[in-house]
Amino acid sequence: MPPPRRALLASLLRLRAFSSLAHQPPLPPPPRRHQFVAADPSAAAAITGRGGVGNPLDPAQLLRDDPVAITASLWVSSFRAQPAAPPPSLSPFLSRLELWVLAYQKAYADETGSYLPRSSIPVSTLSSLLALRNAVLDARFRFGNRLTPFLRSPRAAAAPDPATLSKRKLRALLTTPGPAPFQDRVVQELLLLLLEPVYEARFSPKSFAFRPGRSPHAAIRTIRRSFAPYLWYIKGDLSPLLHSPDPALVVGALIRDVRDKKVVDLIRSALLTPPVTARPGDEDATKKKKRKYQKKKVLPEGEPKPDPYWLQTFFGFAPEEALTQPDWGHCGVLSPLLANVCLDEFDKWMEEKIKEFYKPSKSDVVGGEDGVEQGNTSWPEFVPTSGPDKTRKVDYIRYGGHFLIGVRGPRADAAVLRKQLVEFCDQRFRIKLDNESLPIEHITKGIMFLDHVLCRRVVYPTLRYTATGGKIISEKGVGTLLSVTASLKQCIKQFRKLEFLKGDREPDPQPCFRMFHATQAHTNAQMNKLLLTMAEWYRYADNRKKVVNFCSYIIRGSLAKLYAAKYKLRSRAKVYKIASRNLSRPLKDKKGQSPEYHNLLRMGLVDSVDGLQYTRMSMVPDPDYTPLPSGWRPDHEKILLEYIKLTDQQTLDEQQSCIREEGLITPQDYISMLVWSYKKNAVLLSSFKESDHKGSTEDLGSDTDESCDKELGNPDHMDSPKVAEMP
């Protein structure tokens, strides 16, 4: 027996020998540095008291703050710091149990497909989370540990204890590939919560993949706005770095911004721990024979439902740049962020090359001395032609492992940049690139990126302006227009891969037999969702109407063939005759076997059949030509920067000084003036009331004296003037 197999059996036998102790009460664990030990049990009871006040082992006492507020404070501190400043320390956040609970909620939602409120988490789960946190802080946690888990999956809560399993089941547990343990995913979610705000504040705005708020649509709009004046394009692929990463390269890129040893050690352990993979001989043994008739699968309780058919079909249209999703062993959801961390060095290098290749020209409208674009901001894809002395510049964009470089100038500049690019990738990433993998193409040939083709058209717009004397002059201008169109050839290729089409020259729709057992209303609803999503995907394409109408034609023909086979109508023409052009009328198996469809619909016994969308080109919405503003940022970054700016004391002082200079009043000062005037007037009003009361008393006394004098006949007071009454 080889030594590795002998060592494995020895460990299994030792575990089997200790399985008899499973029914005995466990011994108390040794004290750790972050735990307290009470020598007297009565003293410990006095410390815990009511509800465990002061007990660091009680999870209820450690959940004091809101985890979202803690994460928001980390985002604000990361964006407030300067790019060259050291990042905030992550060790205090790693020990916060509130963040562990938030990571557990995210992993629970991915596992079960439902959200678990914080108040619904059982106490036993909180205790397991606390044990997992202590194991991570004490460096006792290991990725891929299936024998002694600190936290069990909510779907496998009733799983047997590994200590009670037989040798065969233990061997299968240790050698059979499967999903990562649930506790690994909780640790990965926690690391993502800590590292994402730190790196989002440092990443280059030129990268658009695996980042919040930076979708393929944002990349397409950026290309439409910024890549109009470029003639030569270099398209490259660094996907080998995403498939097989170098742990030393990843850790080296990580420690440039993160100096916390515990976080770096966790990621290094995840990269170096080999995942369990199937052996070559096990694939044939586990392969099941294909059954002739497959029964309908019944999902077990608690298992999330699979994606609907329309969503699975749309995922089949993913462009080549979005197909590669990094999955680095035990890194899990942390893999895309680590891939961007490695490629961020390439982004910074390209930003330096953009500054190096920039050579402005005063006679060119594209760029001036200060590098500010002088073109039409409302029509950024239009570039007027200029003289021979043009501005030379370079721009760059990256989506995942794919990048696109635009060069304005002679082809020699693109060749020099390509040579430097090959040397940098060879020295830094150990990726061998050559001229074939980095072709230099002219814009007139069409450059495909994210399934959209970039091409240039020469246009002659009419320029009208007012000369001296108020005379309106009209002249013909000459310029180039950047056109971003959806690739119809790529769309046909994806339909053929999804078995919706057959044939190369004349595409022929094929029946969609996966929806054979669904009703007509459900099938039409599923395909309408697919068409609406396709129309949204091609929102910024110039030929949006054409390509979406083509997709509707293919899907309509596929459903017509499906209904012809299902209802035995022989041809698509007969289906269109009964169900109309958009397939909105109901189809029946045989006539006379059921009441009319309208009666069933009125009684609520059947679903209404919605017709297919976009059966005519006029029904497809127009392309969206809204220009992307210069210096665009996602919405969450705008809110963060605005919040940081408003909380800055220097900004507040500048605003107050500007308000004083302009003679304006802030709302706060206006409210304080109102309050002060109210208090002042209230005091004056009370004094007025006191004086009025005294005056009325004196008047009353004088009137009484006069009446008495009249009664007594006193002539001295008879002729005295009357006192004027107070209003």
Secondary structure, DSSP 4 states (H G I P E B T S, - for coil): --HHHHHHHHHHHHHHHGGGGGGSPPPPPPP-TTS---SSHHHHHHHHTTTTTT-TT-HHHH--S-HHHHHHHHHHHHHHS-TTSPPPP-HHHHT-HHHHHHHHHHHHHHHHSS---GGGS-HHHHHHHHHHHHHHHTT---TT--SS-SS--GGGTTPPPGGGS-HHHHHHHHHS--PPPHHHHHHHHHHHHHHHHHHHTTS-TTB-SSSTT--HHHHHHHHHHHSTT--EEEEEE-HHHHHS--HHHHHHHHTTT---HHHHHHHHHHHHSPPP---HHHHHHHPPPPPSSPPPP-PPTTPPPPPPHHHHHHHTT--GGGT-----GGGGGGHHHHHHHHHHHHHHHHHHHHHHS-B--TT-SS--TT----S-TTSTTEEE---SS--BEEEEEEETTEEEEEEES-HHHHHHHHHHHHHHHHHHT-----TTTS-EEEGGG-EEETTEEEEEEEE-PEEEEE-TTS-EEEEE--EEEEEEEE-HHHHHHHHHHTTSEE-SSS-EE---GGGTTS-HHHHHHHHHHHHHHHHHHTTT-TTHHHHHHHHHHHHHHHHHHHHHHHTT--SHHHHHHHHTTTT-S---SSTTSS--HHHHHHHTSSPPPPPPS-SSGGGSPPP--PPPPTT---HHHHHHHHHHHHH-HHHHHHHHHHHHHHT---HHHHHHHHHHHHHHHHHHHHHHHHHHHHHHHHHHHHHHHHHHHHHHT-STTTSSPPPPPP-
